[in-house]
Each structure stands twice: as C-alpha cells, then as structure tokens.
Amino acid sequence: MSTGDINTVCYIVHVLVVCSAATSSTPTLTSSTATPTLTHVIYEIYYCLYTVAAVTSLGDDVFVVRDNYSQQVEVFDAETLRSQRHIAVRALVSSPRDLTACPHNNCLYMSDTSDKIHRVELSGRNTVKTWSVGRRPAGLSVNIAHNLVVACEGANKLQEYTTHGSLVREICLRGVTDP
C-alpha cells in the first residue's frame, strides 16, 4: 500500500475490507485502539462471482482488479471507498495476479497469468503499455529508482524493469523456487 490513512487492505471471501490504524467512531475489529479499525467494506455487488485479485492505492484512489477477465481496473475514492470510475486495460487477456502503483511515474503496474506486465498511465488517456516478462510474474514492487521489480514464481529470480519495460537486471535467487 502507498502512503495515506490506509494501512492494511485485505479481502475475505468476496469482501474487500479496508482497515486504518486511526481511531474512529466506526466499528472496530477489536476493542483495543492500538489495533486496526474497520473503516469500510466493499461488497462485491457488481461482480459477485469474482474475487478481488489485487489491490493498491495511490493518492486519493484505491485500485482494484478482480479475477474475472473484465479487462478493467476499478477505481474507488480512498476516503469514502465509493466507486469512481473504471480504467480499461484491453491488453489484459488473462487473469490479473498482482497490482502496484508508482507515485513518481503516476502509473499502475499489473501482472497477469499470461506472463505479461501492463503499465497503465494514470494521467491523460490512461495509455497502456504491455511487455512480456519471465515465467509467472507474481509479486510486483517499485524500488527507490522508480523501477518495477517483478518476482517470477518458479523461475528463482527477480527482474527489474524501467517504467517503459526495458530490462535493467535479473537477480538470481539460489535455493528459492517461489520468491
């Protein structure tokens, strides 16, 4: 998760639960004020058959992708968690696996089960750039150089890419099969 009031995001059986460490008058998960507080629940009303595949936030938005081949990212207001809009990702032809945001480049990165990364520009026309990566891209992260780091499940490596998809380096992980 990015900076902001949202500290933890989790989903449990078709429900996205967003928690905050701030004290509030909303129902709490436990009675202790030091534990996360339940602030909002997004029920899967519109896509009730599909679970949340990945979630991230950037600025005032929470981005959600579902495991439903819908070729879109749902965008919610970070404070109210009301649906704001959808971003079309027509190049997404298989199930999404992970999602992360880069505040420096103002973009989203999404991995899918067809070994592709989709970079979605968040300003202007939401331009999408897609490139292939190593086997089974699972975990995504943005490093201090604003590059995308991809954990390739089953390939024993991490791959670092520029924001436009050029491979910077591969890091081999000895003795690790699923980074």
Secondary structure, 3 states (H helix, E strand, C coil): CCCCCCCEEEEECCEEEEEECCCCCCCCCCCCCCCCEEEEEEECCCCCCCCEEEEEEECCEEEEEECCCCCEEEEEECCCCCEEEEEECCCCCCCEEEEEEECCCCEEEEEECCCEEEEEECCCCCCEEEEECCCCEEEEEECCCCCEEEEECCCCEEEEECCCCCEEEEEECCCCCCC
